[in-house]
Each structure stands twice: as structure tokens, then as C-alpha cells.
């Protein structure tokens, strides 16, 4: 019996500069945009709180 992982990678678009970036949905730290530095995801101790537009989920 195979189990599927509960964690995923999420593709998001920064609201400030429209940069597209892939983030892990259970990241341990705050994630900032690589281009403009705006916060796009905030760690909550479990799943991250996404503060950008979600484009899609990578399987």
C-alpha cells in the first residue's frame, strides 16, 4: 500500500512585482519574493499562510 505525501509545492505570484515563485507548503521560515523582497508566505508552525496569489499546486 502506497501513501501519498501531505506536503506539496505551491506556485504563487507576488502581488507587488508579479514574479512567479514556487514555495513549500510546510516551510519553517518566512518566504520573501526573490525579486522585490515582499513577504509572500509566513510560517505558522505547520502549513504556511500564503500572502500572494496562488497559481497552482504542483503534484
PDB file with SEQRES, HELIX, SHEET and CRYST1 records, atoms N, CA, C and O in Angstrom:
SEQRES   1 A   59  UNK UNK UNK UNK UNK UNK UNK UNK UNK UNK UNK UNK UNK          
SEQRES   2 A   59  UNK UNK UNK UNK UNK UNK UNK UNK UNK UNK UNK UNK UNK          
SEQRES   3 A   59  UNK UNK UNK UNK UNK UNK UNK UNK UNK UNK UNK UNK UNK          
SEQRES   4 A   59  UNK UNK UNK UNK UNK UNK UNK UNK UNK UNK UNK UNK UNK          
SEQRES   5 A   59  UNK UNK UNK UNK UNK UNK UNK                                  
SHEET    1 AA1 3 UNK A  20  UNK A  24  0                                        
SHEET    2 AA1 3 UNK A   9  UNK A  13 -1                                        
SHEET    3 AA1 3 UNK A  53  UNK A  58 -1                                        
SHEET    1 AA2 3 UNK A  31  UNK A  32  0                                        
SHEET    2 AA2 3 UNK A  39  UNK A  42 -1                                        
SHEET    3 AA2 3 UNK A  49  UNK A  50 -1                                        
CRYST1    1.000    1.000    1.000  90.00  90.00  90.00 P 1           1          
ATOM      1  N   UNK A   1       0.845  -1.186   0.000  1.00  0.00           N  
ATOM      2  CA  UNK A   1       0.000   0.000   0.000  1.00  0.00           C  
ATOM      3  C   UNK A   1       0.892   1.252   0.000  1.00  0.00           C  
ATOM      4  O   UNK A   1       1.731   1.419   0.885  1.00  0.00           O  
ATOM      5  N   UNK A   2       0.711   2.107  -0.971  1.00  0.00           N  
ATOM      6  CA  UNK A   2       1.468   3.348  -1.082  1.00  0.00           C  
ATOM      7  C   UNK A   2       0.685   4.486  -0.461  1.00  0.00           C  
ATOM      8  O   UNK A   2      -0.530   4.588  -0.627  1.00  0.00           O  
ATOM      9  N   UNK A   3       1.391   5.333   0.251  1.00  0.00           N  
ATOM     10  CA  UNK A   3       0.754   6.519   0.817  1.00  0.00           C  
ATOM     11  C   UNK A   3       1.195   7.743   0.036  1.00  0.00           C  
ATOM     12  O   UNK A   3       2.312   7.790  -0.479  1.00  0.00           O  
ATOM     13  N   UNK A   4       0.340   8.707  -0.049  1.00  0.00           N  
ATOM     14  CA  UNK A   4       0.676   9.945  -0.755  1.00  0.00           C  
ATOM     15  C   UNK A   4       1.120  10.988   0.258  1.00  0.00           C  
ATOM     16  O   UNK A   4       0.552  11.068   1.347  1.00  0.00           O  
ATOM     17  N   UNK A   5       2.117  11.782  -0.078  1.00  0.00           N  
ATOM     18  CA  UNK A   5       2.580  12.812   0.859  1.00  0.00           C  
ATOM     19  C   UNK A   5       1.531  13.910   1.033  1.00  0.00           C  
ATOM     20  O   UNK A   5       0.796  14.239   0.102  1.00  0.00           O  
ATOM     21  N   UNK A   6       1.477  14.464   2.232  1.00  0.00           N  
ATOM     22  CA  UNK A   6       0.513  15.519   2.522  1.00  0.00           C  
ATOM     23  C   UNK A   6       1.081  16.903   2.259  1.00  0.00           C  
ATOM     24  O   UNK A   6       0.337  17.882   2.211  1.00  0.00           O  
ATOM     25  N   UNK A   7       2.388  16.990   2.089  1.00  0.00           N  
ATOM     26  CA  UNK A   7       3.015  18.277   1.792  1.00  0.00           C  
ATOM     27  C   UNK A   7       3.153  18.443   0.280  1.00  0.00           C  
ATOM     28  O   UNK A   7       3.327  17.470  -0.453  1.00  0.00           O  
ATOM     29  N   UNK A   8       3.073  19.686  -0.167  1.00  0.00           N  
ATOM     30  CA  UNK A   8       3.114  19.972  -1.602  1.00  0.00           C  
ATOM     31  C   UNK A   8       3.899  21.244  -1.863  1.00  0.00           C  
ATOM     32  O   UNK A   8       4.187  22.019  -0.950  1.00  0.00           O  
ATOM     33  N   UNK A   9       4.234  21.440  -3.115  1.00  0.00           N  
ATOM     34  CA  UNK A   9       4.827  22.687  -3.562  1.00  0.00           C  
ATOM     35  C   UNK A   9       3.728  23.505  -4.220  1.00  0.00           C  
ATOM     36  O   UNK A   9       2.902  22.966  -4.957  1.00  0.00           O  
ATOM     37  N   UNK A  10       3.720  24.797  -3.955  1.00  0.00           N  
ATOM     38  CA  UNK A  10       2.680  25.687  -4.466  1.00  0.00           C  
ATOM     39  C   UNK A  10       3.341  26.773  -5.305  1.00  0.00           C  
ATOM     40  O   UNK A  10       4.326  27.378  -4.882  1.00  0.00           O  
ATOM     41  N   UNK A  11       2.795  27.018  -6.497  1.00  0.00           N  
ATOM     42  CA  UNK A  11       3.294  28.091  -7.352  1.00  0.00           C  
ATOM     43  C   UNK A  11       2.461  29.336  -7.069  1.00  0.00           C  
ATOM     44  O   UNK A  11       1.236  29.319  -7.189  1.00  0.00           O  
ATOM     45  N   UNK A  12       3.148  30.422  -6.689  1.00  0.00           N  
ATOM     46  CA  UNK A  12       2.471  31.668  -6.328  1.00  0.00           C  
ATOM     47  C   UNK A  12       2.997  32.828  -7.159  1.00  0.00           C  
ATOM     48  O   UNK A  12       4.086  32.758  -7.728  1.00  0.00           O  
ATOM     49  N   UNK A  13       2.207  33.897  -7.222  1.00  0.00           N  
ATOM     50  CA  UNK A  13       2.611  35.114  -7.934  1.00  0.00           C  
ATOM     51  C   UNK A  13       2.611  36.266  -6.947  1.00  0.00           C  
ATOM     52  O   UNK A  13       1.608  36.525  -6.282  1.00  0.00           O  
ATOM     53  N   UNK A  14       3.737  36.955  -6.853  1.00  0.00           N  
ATOM     54  CA  UNK A  14       3.887  38.100  -5.964  1.00  0.00           C  
ATOM     55  C   UNK A  14       2.926  39.214  -6.393  1.00  0.00           C  
ATOM     56  O   UNK A  14       2.823  39.540  -7.576  1.00  0.00           O  
ATOM     57  N   UNK A  15       2.230  39.788  -5.415  1.00  0.00           N  
ATOM     58  CA  UNK A  15       1.289  40.873  -5.719  1.00  0.00           C  
ATOM     59  C   UNK A  15       2.019  42.164  -6.089  1.00  0.00           C  
ATOM     60  O   UNK A  15       1.472  43.002  -6.807  1.00  0.00           O  
ATOM     61  N   UNK A  16       3.246  42.328  -5.604  1.00  0.00           N  
ATOM     62  CA  UNK A  16       3.991  43.564  -5.860  1.00  0.00           C  
ATOM     63  C   UNK A  16       4.591  43.626  -7.253  1.00  0.00           C  
ATOM     64  O   UNK A  16       4.332  44.568  -8.002  1.00  0.00           O  
ATOM     65  N   UNK A  17       5.407  42.608  -7.613  1.00  0.00           N  
ATOM     66  CA  UNK A  17       6.146  42.680  -8.878  1.00  0.00           C  
ATOM     67  C   UNK A  17       5.708  41.634  -9.904  1.00  0.00           C  
ATOM     68  O   UNK A  17       6.256  41.586 -11.005  1.00  0.00           O  
ATOM     69  N   UNK A  18       4.738  40.804  -9.561  1.00  0.00           N  
ATOM     70  CA  UNK A  18       4.178  39.770 -10.449  1.00  0.00           C  
ATOM     71  C   UNK A  18       5.169  38.636 -10.747  1.00  0.00           C  
ATOM     72  O   UNK A  18       4.993  37.898 -11.716  1.00  0.00           O  
ATOM     73  N   UNK A  19       6.206  38.497  -9.919  1.00  0.00           N  
ATOM     74  CA  UNK A  19       7.162  37.402 -10.067  1.00  0.00           C  
ATOM     75  C   UNK A  19       6.497  36.093  -9.655  1.00  0.00           C  
ATOM     76  O   UNK A  19       5.811  36.043  -8.634  1.00  0.00           O  
ATOM     77  N   UNK A  20       6.694  35.028 -10.444  1.00  0.00           N  
ATOM     78  CA  UNK A  20       6.168  33.711 -10.102  1.00  0.00           C  
ATOM     79  C   UNK A  20       7.255  32.915  -9.399  1.00  0.00           C  
ATOM     80  O   UNK A  20       8.410  32.903  -9.825  1.00  0.00           O  
ATOM     81  N   UNK A  21       6.865  32.245  -8.308  1.00  0.00           N  
ATOM     82  CA  UNK A  21       7.828  31.544  -7.474  1.00  0.00           C  
ATOM     83  C   UNK A  21       7.168  30.287  -6.909  1.00  0.00           C  
ATOM     84  O   UNK A  21       5.959  30.274  -6.676  1.00  0.00           O  
ATOM     85  N   UNK A  22       7.947  29.241  -6.688  1.00  0.00           N  
ATOM     86  CA  UNK A  22       7.458  28.002  -6.105  1.00  0.00           C  
ATOM     87  C   UNK A  22       7.868  27.953  -4.641  1.00  0.00           C  
ATOM     88  O   UNK A  22       9.036  28.160  -4.311  1.00  0.00           O  
ATOM     89  N   UNK A  23       6.893  27.676  -3.748  1.00  0.00           N  
ATOM     90  CA  UNK A  23       7.162  27.599  -2.316  1.00  0.00           C  
ATOM     91  C   UNK A  23       6.654  26.269  -1.767  1.00  0.00           C  
ATOM     92  O   UNK A  23       5.757  25.654  -2.344  1.00  0.00           O  
ATOM     93  N   UNK A  24       7.228  25.830  -0.654  1.00  0.00           N  
ATOM     94  CA  UNK A  24       6.830  24.602   0.018  1.00  0.00           C  
ATOM     95  C   UNK A  24       5.719  24.942   0.991  1.00  0.00           C  
ATOM     96  O   UNK A  24       5.814  25.943   1.701  1.00  0.00           O  
ATOM     97  N   UNK A  25       4.654  24.125   1.045  1.00  0.00           N  
ATOM     98  CA  UNK A  25       3.504  24.497   1.866  1.00  0.00           C  
ATOM     99  C   UNK A  25       3.709  24.258   3.360  1.00  0.00           C  
ATOM    100  O   UNK A  25       2.847  24.621   4.160  1.00  0.00           O  
ATOM    101  N   UNK A  26       4.832  23.654   3.752  1.00  0.00           N  
ATOM    102  CA  UNK A  26       5.133  23.473   5.176  1.00  0.00           C  
ATOM    103  C   UNK A  26       6.512  24.039   5.503  1.00  0.00           C  
ATOM    104  O   UNK A  26       7.287  23.423   6.234  1.00  0.00           O  
ATOM    105  N   UNK A  27       6.806  25.194   4.967  1.00  0.00           N  
ATOM    106  CA  UNK A  27       8.106  25.831   5.190  1.00  0.00           C  
ATOM    107  C   UNK A  27       8.241  26.268   6.650  1.00  0.00           C  
ATOM    108  O   UNK A  27       7.254  26.621   7.295  1.00  0.00           O  
ATOM    109  N   UNK A  28       9.463  26.240   7.159  1.00  0.00           N  
ATOM    110  CA  UNK A  28       9.720  26.572   8.560  1.00  0.00           C  
ATOM    111  C   UNK A  28      10.029  28.053   8.772  1.00  0.00           C  
ATOM    112  O   UNK A  28      10.073  28.509   9.915  1.00  0.00           O  
ATOM    113  N   UNK A  29      10.240  28.804   7.707  1.00  0.00           N  
ATOM    114  CA  UNK A  29      10.578  30.220   7.829  1.00  0.00           C  
ATOM    115  C   UNK A  29       9.679  31.059   6.931  1.00  0.00           C  
ATOM    116  O   UNK A  29       8.963  30.532   6.080  1.00  0.00           O  
ATOM    117  N   UNK A  30       9.728  32.354   7.131  1.00  0.00           N  
ATOM    118  CA  UNK A  30       9.010  33.290   6.275  1.00  0.00           C  
ATOM    119  C   UNK A  30       9.659  33.288   4.891  1.00  0.00           C  
ATOM    120  O   UNK A  30      10.884  33.246   4.777  1.00  0.00           O  
ATOM    121  N   UNK A  31       8.842  33.332   3.850  1.00  0.00           N  
ATOM    122  CA  UNK A  31       9.352  33.322   2.481  1.00  0.00           C  
ATOM    123  C   UNK A  31       9.082  34.681   1.852  1.00  0.00           C  
ATOM    124  O   UNK A  31       7.952  35.168   1.847  1.00  0.00           O  
ATOM    125  N   UNK A  32      10.139  35.283   1.322  1.00  0.00           N  
ATOM    126  CA  UNK A  32      10.041  36.577   0.654  1.00  0.00           C  
ATOM    127  C   UNK A  32      10.213  36.401  -0.846  1.00  0.00           C  
ATOM    128  O   UNK A  32      10.832  35.439  -1.301  1.00  0.00           O  
ATOM    129  N   UNK A  33       9.663  37.335  -1.610  1.00  0.00           N  
ATOM    130  CA  UNK A  33       9.829  37.338  -3.060  1.00  0.00           C  
ATOM    131  C   UNK A  33      11.311  37.501  -3.388  1.00  0.00           C  
ATOM    132  O   UNK A  33      12.000  38.314  -2.772  1.00  0.00           O  
ATOM    133  N   UNK A  34      11.789  36.741  -4.339  1.00  0.00           N  
ATOM    134  CA  UNK A  34      13.198  36.801  -4.721  1.00  0.00           C  
ATOM    135  C   UNK A  34      13.537  38.059  -5.504  1.00  0.00           C  
ATOM    136  O   UNK A  34      14.708  38.423  -5.600  1.00  0.00           O  
ATOM    137  N   UNK A  35      12.536  38.731  -6.066  1.00  0.00           N  
ATOM    138  CA  UNK A  35      12.779  39.928  -6.871  1.00  0.00           C  
ATOM    139  C   UNK A  35      12.631  41.206  -6.037  1.00  0.00           C  
ATOM    140  O   UNK A  35      13.560  42.010  -5.965  1.00  0.00           O  
ATOM    141  N   UNK A  36      11.467  41.393  -5.409  1.00  0.00           N  
ATOM    142  CA  UNK A  36      11.217  42.657  -4.705  1.00  0.00           C  
ATOM    143  C   UNK A  36      11.349  42.557  -3.187  1.00  0.00           C  
ATOM    144  O   UNK A  36      11.399  43.589  -2.517  1.00  0.00           O  
ATOM    145  N   UNK A  37      11.406  41.358  -2.627  1.00  0.00           N  
ATOM    146  CA  UNK A  37      11.587  41.187  -1.196  1.00  0.00           C  
ATOM    147  C   UNK A  37      10.316  41.218  -0.367  1.00  0.00           C  
ATOM    148  O   UNK A  37      10.388  41.104   0.857  1.00  0.00           O  
ATOM    149  N   UNK A  38       9.150  41.369  -0.995  1.00  0.00           N  
ATOM    150  CA  UNK A  38       7.884  41.398  -0.269  1.00  0.00           C  
ATOM    151  C   UNK A  38       7.579  40.009   0.296  1.00  0.00           C  
ATOM    152  O   UNK A  38       7.875  39.002  -0.347  1.00  0.00           O  
ATOM    153  N   UNK A  39       6.989  39.949   1.496  1.00  0.00           N  
ATOM    154  CA  UNK A  39       6.638  38.674   2.115  1.00  0.00           C  
ATOM    155  C   UNK A  39       5.514  38.010   1.334  1.00  0.00           C  
ATOM    156  O   UNK A  39       4.462  38.614   1.121  1.00  0.00           O  
ATOM    157  N   UNK A  40       5.734  36.754   0.902  1.00  0.00           N  
ATOM    158  CA  UNK A  40       4.696  36.041   0.149  1.00  0.00           C  
ATOM    159  C   UNK A  40       4.130  34.848   0.910  1.00  0.00           C  
ATOM    160  O   UNK A  40       3.061  34.347   0.562  1.00  0.00           O  
ATOM    161  N   UNK A  41       4.836  34.384   1.952  1.00  0.00           N  
ATOM    162  CA  UNK A  41       4.328  33.288   2.778  1.00  0.00           C  
ATOM    163  C   UNK A  41       4.916  33.412   4.174  1.00  0.00           C  
ATOM    164  O   UNK A  41       6.088  33.752   4.336  1.00  0.00           O  
ATOM    165  N   UNK A  42       4.094  33.134   5.180  1.00  0.00           N  
ATOM    166  CA  UNK A  42       4.515  33.271   6.573  1.00  0.00           C  
ATOM    167  C   UNK A  42       4.348  31.934   7.280  1.00  0.00           C  
ATOM    168  O   UNK A  42       3.288  31.314   7.194  1.00  0.00           O  
ATOM    169  N   UNK A  43       5.386  31.486   7.978  1.00  0.00           N  
ATOM    170  CA  UNK A  43       5.348  30.223   8.700  1.00  0.00           C  
ATOM    171  C   UNK A  43       4.414  30.328   9.899  1.00  0.00           C  
ATOM    172  O   UNK A  43       4.394  31.343  10.595  1.00  0.00           O  
ATOM    173  N   UNK A  44       3.640  29.270  10.134  1.00  0.00           N  
ATOM    174  CA  UNK A  44       2.718  29.243  11.271  1.00  0.00           C  
ATOM    175  C   UNK A  44       3.009  28.069  12.194  1.00  0.00           C  
ATOM    176  O   UNK A  44       2.252  27.820  13.132  1.00  0.00           O  
ATOM    177  N   UNK A  45       4.082  27.351  11.945  1.00  0.00           N  
ATOM    178  CA  UNK A  45       4.397  26.176  12.733  1.00  0.00           C  
ATOM    179  C   UNK A  45       3.905  24.896  12.082  1.00  0.00           C  
ATOM    180  O   UNK A  45       4.264  23.801  12.515  1.00  0.00           O  
ATOM    181  N   UNK A  46       3.102  25.019  11.063  1.00  0.00           N  
ATOM    182  CA  UNK A  46       2.585  23.889  10.294  1.00  0.00           C  
ATOM    183  C   UNK A  46       2.586  24.300   8.835  1.00  0.00           C  
ATOM    184  O   UNK A  46       3.640  24.514   8.237  1.00  0.00           O  
ATOM    185  N   UNK A  47       1.409  24.407   8.277  1.00  0.00           N  
ATOM    186  CA  UNK A  47       1.316  24.898   6.903  1.00  0.00           C  
ATOM    187  C   UNK A  47       1.542  26.410   6.893  1.00  0.00           C  
ATOM    188  O   UNK A  47       1.214  27.107   7.854  1.00  0.00           O  
ATOM    189  N   UNK A  48       2.105  26.901   5.793  1.00  0.00           N  
ATOM    190  CA  UNK A  48       2.362  28.338   5.696  1.00  0.00           C  
ATOM    191  C   UNK A  48       1.081  29.098   5.362  1.00  0.00           C  
ATOM    192  O   UNK A  48       0.153  28.546   4.770  1.00  0.00           O  
ATOM    193  N   UNK A  49       1.046  30.366   5.748  1.00  0.00           N  
ATOM    194  CA  UNK A  49      -0.050  31.258   5.375  1.00  0.00           C  
ATOM    195  C   UNK A  49       0.406  31.994   4.129  1.00  0.00           C  
ATOM    196  O   UNK A  49       1.330  32.805   4.186  1.00  0.00           O  
ATOM    197  N   UNK A  50      -0.237  31.717   3.003  1.00  0.00           N  
ATOM    198  CA  UNK A  50       0.128  32.322   1.725  1.00  0.00           C  
ATOM    199  C   UNK A  50      -0.429  33.738   1.663  1.00  0.00           C  
ATOM    200  O   UNK A  50      -1.620  33.956   1.890  1.00  0.00           O  
ATOM    201  N   UNK A  51       0.439  34.702   1.354  1.00  0.00           N  
ATOM    202  CA  UNK A  51       0.026  36.098   1.238  1.00  0.00           C  
ATOM    203  C   UNK A  51       0.180  36.606  -0.197  1.00  0.00           C  
ATOM    204  O   UNK A  51       0.258  37.813  -0.425  1.00  0.00           O  
ATOM    205  N   UNK A  52       0.224  35.687  -1.160  1.00  0.00           N  
ATOM    206  CA  UNK A  52       0.329  36.023  -2.576  1.00  0.00           C  
ATOM    207  C   UNK A  52      -0.766  35.266  -3.310  1.00  0.00           C  
ATOM    208  O   UNK A  52      -1.488  34.471  -2.709  1.00  0.00           O  
ATOM    209  N   UNK A  53      -0.886  35.510  -4.590  1.00  0.00           N  
ATOM    210  CA  UNK A  53      -1.898  34.827  -5.400  1.00  0.00           C  
ATOM    211  C   UNK A  53      -1.410  33.415  -5.737  1.00  0.00           C  
ATOM    212  O   UNK A  53      -0.316  33.241  -6.274  1.00  0.00           O  
ATOM    213  N   UNK A  54      -2.227  32.417  -5.420  1.00  0.00           N  
ATOM    214  CA  UNK A  54      -1.870  31.035  -5.734  1.00  0.00           C  
ATOM    215  C   UNK A  54      -2.206  30.750  -7.195  1.00  0.00           C  
ATOM    216  O   UNK A  54      -3.345  30.933  -7.624  1.00  0.00           O  
ATOM    217  N   UNK A  55      -1.212  30.302  -7.950  1.00  0.00           N  
ATOM    218  CA  UNK A  55      -1.391  29.974  -9.368  1.00  0.00           C  
ATOM    219  C   UNK A  55      -1.770  28.514  -9.530  1.00  0.00           C  
ATOM    220  O   UNK A  55      -2.650  28.170 -10.319  1.00  0.00           O  
ATOM    221  N   UNK A  56      -1.094  27.656  -8.771  1.00  0.00           N  
ATOM    222  CA  UNK A  56      -1.369  26.232  -8.888  1.00  0.00           C  
ATOM    223  C   UNK A  56      -0.616  25.423  -7.849  1.00  0.00           C  
ATOM    224  O   UNK A  56       0.266  25.929  -7.154  1.00  0.00           O  
ATOM    225  N   UNK A  57      -0.990  24.137  -7.759  1.00  0.00           N  
ATOM    226  CA  UNK A  57      -0.328  23.212  -6.848  1.00  0.00           C  
ATOM    227  C   UNK A  57       0.398  22.179  -7.690  1.00  0.00           C  
ATOM    228  O   UNK A  57      -0.190  21.576  -8.588  1.00  0.00           O  
ATOM    229  N   UNK A  58       1.671  21.975  -7.401  1.00  0.00           N  
ATOM    230  CA  UNK A  58       2.471  21.003  -8.144  1.00  0.00           C  
ATOM    231  C   UNK A  58       2.324  19.637  -7.486  1.00  0.00           C  
ATOM    232  O   UNK A  58       2.495  19.504  -6.274  1.00  0.00           O  
ATOM    233  N   UNK A  59       2.014  18.647  -8.271  1.00  0.00           N  
ATOM    234  CA  UNK A  59       1.813  17.287  -7.742  1.00  0.00           C  
ATOM    235  C   UNK A  59       3.084  16.498  -7.787  1.00  0.00           C  
ATOM    236  O   UNK A  59       3.103  15.335  -7.383  1.00  0.00           O  
TER     237      UNK A  59                                                      
END                                                                             
